Structures are given as structure tokens and as C-alpha cells.
Amino acid sequence: MAMIAKFFMILLVASAIIISSCGDSKKEENKEKKDTTEQKTEGPEVTINPVIPDGFVDKELKEFGLDAAVKCPAEAYIYTSELQTDEGKQQQIVIQFDSSSDIKFYISKTAVDFAKVKEEIEKNMFLEFKRFLVEDENGVVYEAMNKSDETLVYNFAMILKGKDSNYKVESDTFVNLTPEQISTLYAMAKSITIK
């Protein structure tokens, strides 16, 4: 009987050693996977230079429901559209490079703060967040991958404080913009002065 007990004891110790070494192997695999993930999020070098191009003009937004001005192309097409959000239906201002362009951004009243905006970016159901390229006190430019066609896209979002409410300013996440285009849009958004 003692011999059987010794046999099972040796078997138990051997099993523990094997299981332990498998665990170390899994830790190494997980570490390698983590390192790969971290490398993926770094991505290619991208330069964001939010500078207003020459020839842009100040346009008033008062007729669209916001006592503010924005620097944009003289031919910019500005209009309002209805927006359905978790906060309900509301009007948003759309600022488009020109009437035939997909390059545009939106301004809408919001109750969310800047931290919530960043959280929404990271959890977007259509875009796989990669990294923030620019982080200001009230805005970000970020890189993400479009989940439908796996292309890298660049977007921005920011919060502006008005007298009575906050305003969310963001690029159109369904349009694939280049770093140069998003730089110009972000510069335009940063130029908004609420009166």
C-alpha cells in the first residue's frame, strides 16, 4: 500500500511540475501577444499640423443658432441638420469645405464632458481606436481603423464651452480623411470663437 501511495505522490509532483511549466509557457505567449498589440497601436508616423491655410475667412454662425465665428474657406457651405443622440433630437451645424465636398465637421450642444468624449472615441462600434495623435485640454485628433474595410482613418473631437452650454465639435467619422485634411479641419474647429 505504501508503494502505491509513493507512486501517486510522484505522479502528483510530476503533474504539478508539468502544469507549472505550461503556465510559464502561456505567460511567455501572452507577453509576446501583448508586445505585438503594443506595436500595432504605434502605427506609422503621422504629422498633424493644425494651421489655418491662407485665404480662409471668418464666417458668422449666428444665423445657424450659435453666436460664434469660424475661420473657413470662403466657399464653405454651412447649414443645419437634425441630429438624433442619446440626449434626444437637436439641431447641429454642419461646416463643409464646399457644397460638393465630403470634408466637413459638426457642432452640436452636448451635456457630456471631454472625458466622456474620449471614452466614446475608444469604444466606437464602427472604428477600432488606435491612438491619440494630438491631445489638447479640450480636444483630440485620433487614428482608428474602419472596421468595415480596415483602412486607417483620422478624426477629431473637442468640447467648447459656451455661456449656457457645452458644444461638441467633431469630424464626420464615416468619411476617410487624410492627416492633412484632419489637420485643416481641427485648425478650423480650434478657430471657433463663441461670443
C-alpha positions as CSV (number, residue, x, y, z in Angstrom):
1,M,0.0,0.0,0.0
2,A,2.9,2.4,0.8
3,M,4.3,1.7,-2.6
4,I,1.1,2.7,-4.3
5,A,0.9,5.9,-2.2
6,K,4.6,6.7,-3.2
7,F,3.7,6.1,-6.9
8,F,0.7,8.5,-6.7
9,M,2.8,11.1,-4.8
10,I,5.5,11.0,-7.5
11,L,2.8,11.2,-10.2
12,L,1.2,14.2,-8.4
13,V,4.5,16.1,-8.1
14,A,5.4,15.3,-11.8
15,S,2.0,16.6,-12.9
16,A,2.4,19.8,-10.8
17,I,5.8,20.4,-12.5
18,I,4.4,19.9,-16.0
19,I,1.4,22.1,-15.3
20,S,3.7,24.8,-13.8
21,S,5.9,24.8,-16.8
22,C,2.9,25.1,-19.1
23,G,1.8,28.1,-17.2
24,D,5.1,29.8,-17.7
25,S,4.9,29.0,-21.5
26,K,1.4,30.6,-21.6
27,K,2.8,33.7,-19.8
28,E,5.5,34.0,-22.4
29,E,2.9,33.6,-25.2
30,N,0.7,36.3,-23.6
31,K,3.7,38.6,-23.2
32,E,4.6,38.1,-26.9
33,K,0.9,38.8,-27.9
34,K,0.9,41.9,-25.7
35,D,4.1,43.2,-27.3
36,T,2.6,42.7,-30.7
37,T,-0.5,44.6,-29.7
38,E,1.5,47.5,-28.4
39,Q,3.4,47.7,-31.7
40,K,0.2,47.7,-33.7
41,T,-1.1,50.7,-31.7
42,E,2.1,52.7,-32.5
43,G,1.4,52.7,-36.3
44,P,3.1,54.8,-38.9
45,E,4.4,58.2,-38.1
46,V,1.7,60.8,-38.7
47,T,2.1,64.5,-38.6
48,I,-0.8,66.6,-37.5
49,N,-0.2,70.3,-38.1
50,P,-3.4,72.3,-37.3
51,V,-2.8,75.6,-39.1
52,I,-5.4,77.7,-40.8
53,P,-4.5,77.9,-44.6
54,D,-4.1,81.3,-46.3
55,G,-7.3,82.6,-47.8
56,F,-9.6,81.4,-45.1
57,V,-12.2,83.9,-43.8
58,D,-14.3,84.5,-40.7
59,K,-17.8,83.3,-41.0
60,E,-20.5,84.1,-38.5
61,L,-22.7,81.2,-37.2
62,K,-25.4,83.3,-35.6
63,E,-28.0,82.7,-38.3
64,F,-27.5,78.9,-37.6
65,G,-28.3,79.3,-33.9
66,L,-24.8,79.8,-32.4
67,D,-23.4,83.2,-31.6
68,A,-19.9,82.3,-32.8
69,A,-17.5,82.7,-35.7
70,V,-15.2,80.2,-37.5
71,K,-12.4,80.5,-39.9
72,C,-13.1,78.5,-43.1
73,P,-12.8,78.6,-46.9
74,A,-14.8,81.5,-48.5
75,E,-16.8,78.9,-50.4
76,A,-17.6,76.8,-47.3
77,Y,-21.2,75.5,-47.2
78,I,-22.7,75.9,-43.7
79,Y,-26.1,74.6,-42.8
80,T,-28.1,72.8,-40.1
81,S,-29.4,69.3,-39.9
82,E,-31.2,67.3,-37.3
83,L,-29.2,65.0,-35.1
84,Q,-30.6,62.1,-33.1
85,T,-28.5,61.3,-30.0
86,D,-28.8,59.7,-26.6
87,E,-29.7,63.3,-25.5
88,G,-32.6,63.4,-27.9
89,K,-33.2,65.3,-31.2
90,Q,-31.4,68.5,-31.7
91,Q,-30.1,70.8,-34.5
92,Q,-26.4,70.5,-35.4
93,I,-24.4,73.0,-37.5
94,V,-22.5,71.4,-40.4
95,I,-19.5,73.2,-41.8
96,Q,-18.5,71.7,-45.2
97,F,-15.5,72.8,-47.3
98,D,-17.8,73.4,-50.2
99,S,-21.2,72.1,-51.3
100,S,-19.6,69.2,-53.3
101,S,-17.1,68.1,-50.6
102,D,-17.3,65.3,-48.1
103,I,-14.8,67.2,-45.9
104,K,-16.9,68.6,-43.0
105,F,-17.4,68.7,-39.3
106,Y,-20.3,69.2,-36.9
107,I,-21.2,71.4,-34.0
108,S,-23.9,70.4,-31.5
109,K,-25.0,71.2,-28.0
110,T,-24.0,68.5,-25.5
111,A,-24.3,67.6,-21.9
112,V,-21.2,65.3,-21.9
113,D,-17.7,66.4,-20.8
114,F,-14.4,65.9,-22.5
115,A,-13.5,62.7,-20.6
116,K,-16.8,61.2,-21.9
117,V,-16.0,62.2,-25.4
118,K,-12.6,60.4,-25.2
119,E,-14.3,57.3,-23.8
120,E,-16.8,57.3,-26.7
121,I,-14.0,57.5,-29.2
122,E,-12.3,54.5,-27.6
123,K,-15.5,52.4,-27.7
124,N,-16.8,53.4,-31.1
125,M,-18.7,50.4,-32.7
126,F,-17.6,51.3,-36.2
127,L,-14.0,52.3,-35.6
128,E,-11.2,50.4,-33.9
129,F,-9.4,53.0,-31.9
130,K,-5.6,53.0,-32.4
131,R,-4.2,56.1,-30.7
132,F,-4.5,59.8,-29.9
133,L,-2.2,61.8,-32.2
134,V,-2.9,65.2,-30.5
135,E,-4.4,65.8,-27.1
136,D,-5.2,69.3,-26.1
137,E,-7.1,70.4,-23.0
138,N,-10.4,70.3,-24.8
139,G,-9.8,68.3,-28.0
140,V,-8.1,65.3,-29.6
141,V,-7.1,64.1,-33.0
142,Y,-7.1,60.3,-33.2
143,E,-6.3,57.4,-35.5
144,A,-8.6,54.5,-35.9
145,M,-9.2,51.6,-38.2
146,N,-12.5,51.5,-40.1
147,K,-13.9,48.0,-39.1
148,S,-15.7,47.6,-42.4
149,D,-12.8,48.0,-44.8
150,E,-9.8,48.0,-42.4
151,T,-8.4,51.4,-43.6
152,L,-6.8,53.8,-41.2
153,V,-8.9,56.9,-40.7
154,Y,-8.2,60.2,-38.9
155,N,-10.8,62.1,-36.9
156,F,-11.1,64.8,-34.2
157,A,-13.5,65.7,-31.4
158,M,-13.5,68.5,-29.0
159,I,-15.7,70.3,-26.4
160,L,-16.2,74.1,-26.5
161,K,-17.6,75.9,-23.5
162,G,-20.3,78.4,-24.2
163,K,-22.2,80.8,-21.9
164,D,-25.1,78.4,-21.2
165,S,-23.9,75.1,-22.5
166,N,-21.1,73.0,-23.9
167,Y,-20.7,72.2,-27.6
168,K,-19.3,69.1,-29.2
169,V,-17.3,69.7,-32.3
170,E,-16.3,66.6,-34.3
171,S,-15.4,65.4,-37.8
172,D,-17.5,63.0,-39.8
173,T,-16.4,59.5,-38.7
174,F,-17.9,58.0,-41.8
175,V,-15.5,59.8,-44.2
176,N,-11.9,58.7,-44.6
177,L,-9.9,61.8,-44.2
178,T,-6.1,62.2,-44.7
179,P,-3.9,63.6,-41.9
180,E,-3.6,66.8,-43.9
181,Q,-7.4,67.1,-44.2
182,I,-7.9,66.4,-40.5
183,S,-5.2,68.9,-39.6
184,T,-7.1,71.6,-41.5
185,L,-10.5,70.7,-40.0
186,Y,-9.0,70.6,-36.5
187,A,-7.5,74.1,-37.1
188,M,-10.9,75.3,-38.2
189,A,-12.6,73.8,-35.1
190,K,-9.9,75.4,-32.9
191,S,-10.6,78.8,-34.5
192,I,-14.2,78.8,-33.4
193,T,-14.9,81.7,-31.1
194,I,-18.1,81.7,-29.1
195,K,-19.3,85.2,-28.2
